[in-house]
Amino acid sequence: MFLATALLRKGLSSLVRTGDLTLVMPDGERLVFGDGTGDPVVARIADRGAVWAMLLDPDLRTGELFTDGRLIIETGNVYDFLSLILRHGDDSEPSPIVKAIDRLRTATQLWRQKNDASLSRRNVAHHYDLGDALYGLFLDPDWQYSCAYFEHPGQSLADAQLAKKRHIAAKLLLKPDHKVMDIGCGWGGMALYLARTAGVAEVLGVTLSDEQIGRAKARAEAAGLSTRARFALSDYRAVSETFDRIVSVGMFEHVGLGNYDQFFATCRARLAEDGVMLLHTIGCSDEPSVTNPWITKYIFPGGHLPSLSDMAKSAERSGLIVTDIEVLRLHYAETLRAWRDAFMARRDEAVRLFDERFCRMWEYYLAMSETAFRHEHVVVFQMQLARRQEDVPLTRDYIAAAEADLRKKEEATLA
């Protein structure tokens, strides 16, 4: 136990330079880290095996230990704990063992992300078919499960999600006669916005989730939009129609690194000659790297967070032209904070739906994801692409003008 304690003290001393973290070891010894500022955080490691697990593979095992109740947060919460550890991570060198494990994961990630049609369906079901009762606990009324767009401090989650849809629609340069495909349409909110507010002629939303497709179709029917907003339980690769516009929000993370060429080539083939596409995806602003192993094992199997260079190379090979890139940095951190607050406020309901272990896993997922956006170079990319460069204006003034027009249409829809 002496060696494990010494190694943990050394590793955390280089990571936790500010704040007030106390780690209670299985034998009762208390290790104190930080400069003593801020609210105290106290965590307890339940057994010796847990100590070695954290030392040897912290990226995977920390989440497992918290989920299994072997890492217990006694003062503060798991977000506070992770934030203290990660905020100075760029200034610390991983151990040789951690580096070796990362190299192995990098070498095998293409094999682990094959994501053909059958595997993609299973991966989607693992997360998105957990039941609408779960997602209803923490999502906004429009069931947006992607990064919101906060226009000003204090904006509500619902308003920020509406701003996200407006911002994306503005970049699509929509016209009333346009036919649009929404790849990874979720519960239908984006497609319904394009049909009802933006006023396009037709939207086809595709998803691989049984739960999502049912709610999306029901929402379209209830809104009287079922002839203009269609939804299909389909892989995007199986769609054969041609579209004036393509939008994809929060789906590209599930494509898998080895399938990027296929994704962009398929999108180009589905776009009309004067077509425009808007891709909204989580990514990393650092160099290409392996995605967190806990997330890909328990939350998003087959997933990968692309670097900009990962995406750009495949887009270029497809023949599509990148016409605009915007990086949304802390918007998802604020979105995740709102989701976590809402989930924790209704956590007892989630326990009744699942169990205590599941709720610890979900709490860790939301907390860890937020800290990644705040401290680990994780961002959201909005990439606009076109088949021809002349089909997008030369300046970005059109975005604000289109947003202003869409705001008026939103008000008219509510009137």
Residue pairs with C-beta under 8 A, 6 or more apart in sequence:
1 25
1 26
1 27
1 48
1 51
4 48
4 51
4 52
4 55
5 25
5 29
5 31
5 51
7 55
8 23
8 31
8 51
8 54
8 55
9 31
11 55
11 95
12 21
12 23
12 31
12 33
12 85
13 33
14 91
14 92
14 93
15 33
15 85
15 86
15 88
15 89
15 92
16 33
16 34
16 84
16 85
16 88
17 34
17 35
17 88
17 91
18 34
18 35
18 37
18 38
18 84
18 87
18 88
19 33
19 34
19 35
19 37
19 38
19 41
19 84
19 87
20 32
20 34
20 35
20 36
20 37
20 38
20 39
20 40
20 41
21 32
21 33
21 34
21 40
21 41
21 42
21 43
21 81
21 84
21 85
22 30
22 31
22 32
22 33
22 40
22 41
22 42
22 43
22 75
23 30
23 31
23 32
23 33
23 42
23 43
23 44
23 45
24 30
24 31
24 42
24 43
24 44
24 45
24 74
25 31
25 45
25 51
26 45
26 46
26 47
26 48
26 50
26 51
33 84
34 84
39 76
39 80
40 75
40 76
41 73
41 75
41 76
41 80
41 81
41 84
42 73
42 74
42 75
42 76
43 71
43 72
43 73
43 74
43 81
44 71
44 72
44 74
45 51
45 54
45 65
45 70
45 71
46 69
46 70
46 71
46 72
47 70
50 61
50 65
50 70
50 71
53 61
53 64
53 65
54 61
54 62
54 65
54 71
55 95
55 97
56 97
56 98
56 101
57 97
57 98
57 101
57 293
58 98
59 98
59 101
59 102
59 292
59 293
59 294
60 293
60 294
60 297
62 71
62 294
63 294
63 298
63 361
63 364
63 365
63 368
64 294
65 71
66 73
66 78
66 360
66 364
67 298
67 357
67 360
67 361
67 364
68 357
69 357
69 360
73 80
73 81
77 363
77 367
78 363
78 364
78 367
78 368
79 340
79 367
79 370
79 371
82 367
82 368
82 371
83 371
83 374
83 375
86 371
86 372
86 374
86 375
86 376
87 374
87 375
89 375
89 376
94 102
102 289
102 290
105 290
105 293
106 289
106 290
109 257
109 290
109 291
109 304
110 256
110 257
110 258
112 296
112 302
113 256
113 257
113 258
113 259
113 302
113 303
113 304
114 256
114 258
114 302
115 123
115 254
115 255
115 256
115 258
115 259
115 302
117 235
117 237
117 238
119 302
120 208
120 235
120 254
120 302
121 208
121 235
122 301
123 254
123 300
123 301
123 302
123 303
124 207
124 208
124 209
124 254
125 208
125 209
125 210
126 301
127 299
127 300
127 301
128 207
128 208
128 209
128 211
128 212
129 209
129 210
129 211
130 211
131 211
131 353
132 187
132 211
132 215
133 353
134 350
134 353
134 354
135 143
135 145
135 187
136 143
137 342
137 343
137 346
137 349
137 350
138 339
138 340
138 342
138 343
138 346
139 145
139 339
139 342
140 148
140 157
140 158
140 161
141 158
142 158
142 161
142 162
142 189
143 186
143 187
143 188
143 189
143 215
144 161
144 164
144 165
144 186
144 189
144 190
145 186
145 187
145 250
146 164
146 186
146 249
146 250
146 280
147 164
147 250
147 280
147 282
147 328
147 331
147 332
147 335
147 380
148 157
148 160
148 161
148 163
148 164
148 331
148 332
148 334
148 335
148 338
149 160
149 161
149 163
149 164
149 166
149 167
149 328
149 331
150 160
150 163
150 331
150 334
150 335
151 159
151 160
151 163
155 163
157 335
157 338
157 339
157 342
160 331
160 334
160 335
161 189
162 410
165 189
165 190
165 193
165 197
166 403
166 406
166 407
166 410
167 382
167 399
167 403
168 190
168 247
168 249
168 278
168 280
168 382
169 193
169 194
169 197
169 198
169 402
169 406
170 398
170 399
170 400
170 402
170 403
170 406
171 278
171 324
171 382
171 384
171 399
171 402
172 180
172 194
172 198
172 245
172 247
172 276
172 278
173 245
173 276
173 391
173 392
173 393
173 398
173 402
174 180
174 194
174 198
174 199
174 200
174 245
174 402
175 200
175 244
176 199
176 200
176 201
177 200
177 201
177 244
178 200
178 201
178 202
178 244
178 245
179 200
179 201
179 202
179 203
179 204
179 241
179 242
179 243
179 244
179 245
180 191
180 194
180 200
180 202
180 203
180 204
180 243
180 244
180 245
180 246
180 247
181 203
181 204
181 205
181 206
181 236
181 239
181 241
181 243
181 245
181 246
181 247
181 270
182 190
182 191
182 194
182 203
182 204
182 205
182 206
182 246
182 247
182 248
182 249
183 206
183 236
183 246
183 247
183 248
183 251
183 267
184 206
184 207
184 236
184 248
184 249
184 250
184 251
184 252
184 254
185 191
185 205
185 206
185 207
185 212
185 216
185 231
186 207
186 209
186 212
186 216
186 249
186 250
187 212
187 215
187 216
187 219
188 205
188 212
188 215
188 216
188 217
188 219
188 220
188 229
188 231
190 205
190 247
190 249
191 203
191 204
191 205
191 216
191 220
191 229
191 231
192 203
192 219
192 220
192 223
192 225
192 229
194 200
194 203
194 229
194 247
195 202
195 203
195 220
195 225
195 228
195 229
196 223
196 225
196 229
196 413
197 406
197 409
197 410
197 413
198 406
198 409
199 409
200 228
200 245
201 228
202 228
202 229
202 230
203 228
203 229
203 230
204 230
204 231
204 232
204 239
204 241
204 243
205 216
205 229
205 230
205 231
205 232
206 231
206 232
206 233
206 234
206 235
206 236
206 239
207 213
207 216
207 231
207 233
207 234
208 233
208 234
208 235
209 233
210 233
213 231
213 232
213 233
216 231
217 226
217 231
220 226
220 229
220 230
220 231
223 229
232 239
236 251
236 263
236 266
237 262
237 266
239 270
241 270
242 270
242 271
242 272
243 270
243 271
243 272
243 275
244 271
244 272
244 274
244 275
244 276
245 271
245 275
245 276
245 277
245 278
246 267
246 270
246 271
246 275
246 277
246 278
247 277
247 278
247 280
248 267
248 277
248 278
248 279
248 280
248 281
249 280
250 280
250 281
250 282
251 281
252 263
252 279
252 281
252 306
252 311
253 281
253 282
253 300
253 303
253 304
253 305
253 306
254 300
254 302
254 303
255 263
255 304
256 302
256 303
256 304
257 304
257 306
257 310
260 306
260 310
260 311
260 313
260 314
261 314
261 317
261 318
263 314
264 314
264 315
264 317
264 318
264 320
264 385
265 317
265 318
267 277
267 318
267 320
267 385
268 318
268 319
268 320
268 387
271 277
271 320
271 387
272 387
273 387
273 388
274 387
274 388
274 391
275 386
275 387
275 391
276 323
276 384
276 385
276 386
276 391
276 392
277 320
277 384
277 385
277 386
278 382
278 383
278 384
278 385
279 311
279 381
279 382
279 383
279 384
279 385
280 380
280 381
280 382
281 306
281 311
281 380
281 381
281 383
282 305
282 332
282 378
282 379
282 380
282 381
283 305
283 306
283 307
283 308
283 310
283 311
283 378
283 379
283 380
283 381
284 305
284 306
284 307
284 376
284 377
284 378
284 379
285 307
285 308
285 327
285 377
285 378
285 379
286 307
286 377
287 307
287 309
288 306
288 307
288 309
288 310
289 307
291 303
291 304
291 305
292 368
292 372
294 364
294 368
295 303
295 365
295 368
295 369
296 302
296 303
296 304
298 361
298 365
299 365
305 378
306 381
308 325
308 381
311 381
311 383
312 322
315 322
315 383
315 385
316 322
319 387
320 385
320 386
320 387
321 385
321 386
321 387
321 388
321 389
322 383
322 384
322 385
323 384
323 385
323 386
323 389
323 392
324 382
324 383
324 384
324 392
324 396
325 381
325 382
325 383
325 384
326 381
326 382
327 379
327 380
327 381
327 382
328 379
328 380
328 381
328 382
329 373
329 379
329 380
330 373
330 374
331 380
332 369
332 373
332 378
332 379
332 380
333 370
333 373
333 374
336 366
336 369
336 370
336 373
337 370
339 366
340 363
340 366
340 367
340 370
343 350
343 362
343 363
343 366
344 363
347 359
347 363
350 358
350 359
350 362
351 359
372 378
373 379
384 392
386 392
